[in-house]
């Protein structure tokens, strides 16, 4: 196989009329089966999805990827394809995966695909997912509506280590940890609702990857200083982090701290945090104040210090005047 043969080139040649549809499909299948490059295999699957090509050969290849491939990203792309193109033939395989899959990347794909693709044939799969989610929520200690946010977090952590498995009990650690300097707990759940979330991607991910020594952290007098030093010396990735849209499900959240996450934006779903009184977005990468913040009618305190803000637009001034505490 020529090195220059890529899924993007195949698709461009098809669109230009230089390559027939069936030949393009065969080339994509060849890449999925023979390439050792995860990105090439996943992109080839996505290109097949765009072609909307369906036959028994493709289904069998993707079913095999879904059930037995070692790479969670490949399994996730196969799941998305089967849900959208083989919902009837793939029911038994999809049901098996819900019962046995351990990767948050794959399970997130199921939830996201089922929510956006309204196919009546998938009704039983939706029921199975709801049952799975109820069990997952119980293990975390939240209502099912809020557990999707924690699944999305696990999927984000899995991007840096793709074969990470679902570990709902791992969130128990954050109920015990706090930044001693200012006494801010990392996670407070009361009556099955998240009320306080003090989330730093780098710190949480480090804890997930070092669960064997997490007990020693409870004795740290200045835990925040320790993690800040790890970030400073580039132990963590410097890629910008994106808050999952599912944060809007945390209707009872009163205090949200997203300090030092290299954030450039926040999702519009944050408008649904109807109970939010305190929001800390300090020391991120914002160049302007997100417009969506003005939709937070219960907000009393906002911290935007340490960003790259130029000035406060006039349209915001009346909103900020209504706050008890605004820092920038």
C-alpha positions as CSV (number, residue, x, y, z in Angstrom):
1,X,0.0,0.0,0.0
2,X,1.4,3.4,-1.0
3,X,2.4,5.6,1.8
4,X,0.5,8.5,0.1
5,X,-2.8,6.7,0.3
6,X,-4.7,8.4,3.0
7,X,-8.4,8.5,3.8
8,X,-8.6,12.2,3.0
9,X,-7.0,11.7,-0.4
10,X,-9.3,8.8,-1.2
11,X,-12.3,10.9,-0.3
12,X,-11.1,13.9,-2.4
13,X,-10.5,11.7,-5.4
14,X,-14.0,10.3,-5.0
15,X,-15.5,13.8,-4.9
16,X,-13.5,14.8,-7.9
17,X,-14.8,11.8,-9.9
18,X,-11.3,10.3,-10.2
19,X,-12.3,7.3,-8.1
20,X,-15.5,5.2,-8.2
21,X,-17.7,4.7,-5.1
22,X,-17.0,1.0,-4.8
23,X,-13.3,1.4,-5.3
24,X,-13.2,4.1,-2.6
25,X,-15.1,1.9,-0.2
26,X,-12.6,-1.0,-0.8
27,X,-9.7,1.3,-0.2
28,X,-11.2,2.6,3.1
29,X,-11.8,-1.0,4.2
30,X,-8.2,-1.9,3.3
31,X,-7.0,1.0,5.6
32,X,-9.3,0.0,8.4
33,X,-8.0,-3.6,8.3
34,X,-4.3,-3.1,7.6
35,X,-3.2,0.2,9.0
36,X,-1.4,0.4,12.4
37,X,-2.3,4.1,12.6
38,X,-5.3,4.8,14.8
39,X,-6.1,8.1,13.2
40,X,-6.1,6.6,9.7
41,X,-8.4,3.8,10.8
42,X,-10.8,6.1,12.5
43,X,-10.8,8.6,9.7
44,X,-11.4,5.8,7.2
45,X,-14.4,4.7,9.2
46,X,-15.7,8.3,9.3
47,X,-15.3,8.6,5.5
48,X,-17.3,5.4,5.0
49,X,-20.0,7.0,7.2
50,X,-20.1,10.0,4.8
51,X,-20.5,7.7,1.8
52,X,-23.4,6.0,3.5
53,X,-22.3,2.7,2.0
54,X,-23.9,-0.4,3.6
55,X,-23.2,-4.0,2.8
56,X,-22.7,-7.2,4.8
57,X,-18.9,-7.0,4.3
58,X,-18.6,-3.6,5.9
59,X,-20.9,-4.6,8.7
60,X,-18.9,-7.7,9.6
61,X,-15.6,-5.7,9.6
62,X,-17.0,-3.0,11.8
63,X,-18.8,-5.5,14.1
64,X,-15.4,-7.2,14.6
65,X,-13.8,-3.8,15.4
66,X,-16.6,-3.0,17.9
67,X,-16.4,-6.3,19.7
68,X,-12.8,-7.2,19.7
69,X,-10.4,-4.4,18.6
70,X,-7.9,-3.5,21.3
71,X,-8.1,0.2,20.6
72,X,-11.0,2.0,22.3
73,X,-11.0,4.9,19.8
74,X,-11.4,2.4,16.9
75,X,-14.2,0.7,18.8
76,X,-15.9,4.0,19.4
77,X,-15.8,4.9,15.7
78,X,-17.2,1.5,14.8
79,X,-20.0,1.9,17.3
80,X,-21.0,5.3,15.8
81,X,-21.1,3.8,12.3
82,X,-23.2,0.8,13.3
83,X,-25.7,2.8,15.3
84,X,-26.3,5.1,12.3
85,X,-26.1,2.6,9.4
86,X,-26.8,-0.9,10.8
87,X,-29.2,-0.2,13.6
88,X,-31.3,-3.3,12.8
89,X,-28.5,-5.8,12.1
90,X,-26.3,-4.5,14.8
91,X,-28.8,-4.7,17.7
92,X,-27.3,-7.8,19.3
93,X,-23.8,-6.5,19.0
94,X,-24.7,-3.1,20.4
95,X,-26.5,-4.8,23.4
96,X,-23.5,-7.0,24.0
97,X,-21.2,-3.9,24.1
98,X,-23.4,-2.0,26.6
99,X,-23.2,-5.1,28.9
100,X,-19.4,-5.6,28.6
101,X,-17.7,-2.4,27.5
102,X,-15.4,-0.7,30.0
103,X,-14.1,2.2,28.0
104,X,-15.6,5.6,28.7
105,X,-14.8,6.6,25.1
106,X,-17.0,3.9,23.7
107,X,-19.8,4.4,26.2
108,X,-19.8,8.1,25.6
109,X,-20.2,7.5,21.9
110,X,-23.2,5.3,22.6
111,X,-24.9,8.1,24.6
112,X,-24.0,10.9,22.2
113,X,-25.1,8.9,19.1
114,X,-28.4,7.7,20.7
115,X,-29.3,11.2,21.8
116,X,-28.7,12.7,18.3
117,X,-30.0,9.8,16.1
118,X,-33.7,9.2,16.7
119,X,-34.2,5.8,15.2
120,X,-37.2,3.8,16.6
121,X,-35.3,0.6,16.0
122,X,-32.9,1.7,18.7
123,X,-35.5,1.9,21.5
124,X,-34.2,-1.2,23.3
125,X,-30.7,0.1,23.1
126,X,-31.9,3.3,24.7
127,X,-33.5,1.3,27.5
128,X,-30.3,-0.6,28.1
129,X,-28.3,2.6,28.2
130,X,-30.7,4.1,30.7
131,X,-30.3,1.0,32.9
132,X,-26.5,1.2,32.6
133,X,-26.6,4.9,33.5
134,X,-28.8,4.3,36.6
135,X,-26.3,1.8,37.9
136,X,-23.3,4.1,37.1
137,X,-25.1,7.0,38.9
138,X,-25.6,4.9,42.0
139,X,-21.9,4.1,42.1
140,X,-21.0,7.8,42.0
141,X,-23.7,8.8,44.3
142,X,-25.6,11.2,42.0
143,X,-28.9,11.2,40.2
144,X,-28.8,9.7,36.6
145,X,-29.3,13.2,35.1
146,X,-26.0,14.3,36.5
147,X,-23.9,11.1,36.0
148,X,-23.5,11.9,32.2
149,X,-21.1,14.7,33.2
150,X,-18.9,12.3,35.1
151,X,-18.9,9.9,32.1
152,X,-17.8,12.7,29.9
153,X,-15.0,13.6,32.3
154,X,-13.8,10.0,32.2
155,X,-13.8,10.1,28.4
156,X,-11.7,13.2,28.5
157,X,-9.1,11.6,30.7
158,X,-9.1,8.6,28.4
159,X,-8.0,10.7,25.5
160,X,-4.5,10.8,27.1
161,X,-4.6,7.1,27.9
162,X,-7.0,5.6,25.4
163,X,-7.4,2.2,27.2
164,X,-8.6,3.8,30.5
165,X,-11.6,2.0,31.9
166,X,-14.7,3.3,33.7
167,X,-14.0,3.7,37.4
168,X,-16.9,5.4,39.1
169,X,-15.4,4.9,42.6
170,X,-12.4,7.0,41.5
171,X,-14.6,10.1,42.1
172,X,-14.7,9.2,45.8
173,X,-11.2,10.6,46.1
174,X,-12.3,14.1,45.2
175,X,-14.9,14.1,47.9
176,X,-12.0,13.8,50.4
177,X,-9.5,16.2,48.8
178,X,-9.4,19.9,49.2
179,X,-7.0,22.8,48.6
180,X,-5.9,23.3,52.2
181,X,-4.7,26.9,51.5
182,X,-8.2,28.2,51.0
183,X,-10.2,25.2,52.2
184,X,-12.0,24.6,48.9
185,X,-13.3,21.0,48.5
186,X,-12.8,19.5,45.1
187,X,-16.3,17.9,45.0
188,X,-19.3,18.1,47.2
189,X,-22.4,15.9,46.6
190,X,-25.4,16.4,48.8
191,X,-28.6,14.4,48.5
192,X,-27.4,12.9,45.2
193,X,-26.7,16.4,43.6
194,X,-23.4,18.0,42.9
195,X,-23.3,21.3,44.8
196,X,-19.6,22.3,44.6
197,X,-17.2,21.4,41.8
198,X,-13.6,22.5,42.1
199,X,-12.3,21.1,38.9
200,X,-8.8,21.3,37.5
201,X,-8.2,18.8,34.6
202,X,-4.5,18.4,35.3
203,X,-4.9,17.7,39.0
204,X,-7.8,15.3,38.6
205,X,-6.2,13.4,35.7
206,X,-3.0,13.1,37.8
207,X,-5.0,11.6,40.7
208,X,-6.7,9.1,38.3
209,X,-3.3,8.0,37.0
210,X,-1.8,7.7,40.5
211,X,-4.6,6.0,42.5
212,X,-2.1,3.8,44.2
213,X,-0.6,6.8,46.1
214,X,-3.7,8.9,46.5
215,X,-4.1,8.2,50.2
216,X,-0.8,10.1,50.8
217,X,-2.3,13.3,49.4
218,X,-4.8,13.6,52.2
219,X,-2.0,14.6,54.5
220,X,-0.6,17.4,52.3
221,X,-0.9,20.7,54.0
222,X,-0.7,22.7,50.7
223,X,-2.1,20.4,48.1
224,X,-2.8,23.2,45.6
225,X,0.9,24.3,45.7
226,X,2.0,20.7,45.0
227,X,-0.2,20.4,41.9
228,X,0.7,23.9,40.7
229,X,4.4,22.8,40.8
230,X,3.6,19.8,38.7
231,X,1.9,21.9,36.1
232,X,4.8,24.5,36.2
233,X,7.4,21.9,35.4
234,X,5.4,20.5,32.4
235,X,4.5,17.1,33.9
236,X,1.0,17.7,32.4
237,X,0.1,18.4,28.9
238,X,-0.3,22.0,27.9
239,X,-3.3,21.4,25.5
240,X,-6.3,23.6,26.1
241,X,-9.1,21.8,27.9
242,X,-12.8,22.0,27.0
243,X,-15.6,21.7,29.6
244,X,-18.1,19.1,28.6
245,X,-21.5,20.3,27.5
246,X,-23.1,18.0,30.0
247,X,-22.0,20.3,32.8
248,X,-25.4,22.0,32.2
249,X,-27.0,18.9,33.8
250,X,-25.7,19.9,37.3
251,X,-28.8,22.0,38.1
252,X,-28.0,22.1,41.9
253,X,-24.5,23.3,41.4
254,X,-23.9,26.3,43.7
255,X,-20.1,26.9,43.3
256,X,-18.0,26.2,40.2
257,X,-14.2,26.6,40.3
258,X,-12.4,26.1,37.0
259,X,-9.2,27.9,37.8
260,X,-6.0,27.2,35.8
261,X,-7.5,24.9,33.1
262,X,-6.1,26.8,30.1
263,X,-9.7,27.5,29.1
264,X,-10.5,29.7,26.1
265,X,-14.3,29.2,26.2
266,X,-17.1,27.6,28.2
267,X,-20.1,25.7,26.8
268,X,-23.4,27.5,26.3
269,X,-25.0,24.8,28.4
270,X,-23.6,26.6,31.5
271,X,-26.8,28.8,31.2
272,X,-28.7,25.9,32.7
273,X,-26.9,26.1,36.0
274,X,-29.8,27.9,37.6
275,X,-28.5,27.5,41.2
276,X,-25.0,28.8,40.5
277,X,-23.9,31.6,42.8
278,X,-20.1,31.5,42.5
279,X,-18.1,31.1,39.3
280,X,-14.3,31.1,39.3
281,X,-12.6,31.2,35.8
282,X,-9.4,32.8,37.0
283,X,-6.0,32.1,35.4
284,X,-7.2,30.7,32.1
285,X,-6.8,31.9,28.5
286,X,-10.0,34.0,28.0
287,X,-9.5,37.1,25.8
288,X,-13.0,38.3,26.4
289,X,-15.7,37.6,29.0
290,X,-18.1,34.9,27.7
291,X,-21.5,36.3,26.8
292,X,-23.3,33.3,28.3
293,X,-22.2,34.3,31.8
294,X,-24.9,37.1,31.7
295,X,-27.5,34.3,31.6
296,X,-26.6,33.1,35.1
297,X,-29.4,34.9,37.0
298,X,-28.4,33.5,40.4
299,X,-24.8,34.4,40.1
300,X,-23.4,36.6,42.9
301,X,-19.6,36.2,42.6
302,X,-17.4,36.0,39.5
303,X,-13.6,35.8,39.3
304,X,-11.9,36.4,35.9
305,X,-8.5,37.4,37.3
306,X,-5.4,36.2,35.5
307,X,-6.9,36.0,32.0
308,X,-6.1,38.1,28.8
309,X,-9.1,40.4,29.0
310,X,-8.8,43.8,27.3
311,X,-11.8,45.6,28.7
312,X,-15.4,45.1,29.9
313,X,-18.0,45.7,27.1
314,X,-20.7,48.2,28.0
315,X,-23.3,45.5,27.5
316,X,-21.9,43.7,30.5
317,X,-21.7,46.6,33.0
318,X,-25.2,46.5,34.3
319,X,-24.9,42.7,34.9
320,X,-21.6,43.0,36.7
321,X,-23.0,45.9,38.8
322,X,-25.6,43.4,40.1
323,X,-22.9,41.1,41.4
324,X,-21.7,41.2,45.0
325,X,-18.1,40.4,44.0
326,X,-16.5,40.7,40.6
327,X,-12.7,40.4,40.0
328,X,-10.8,40.8,36.8
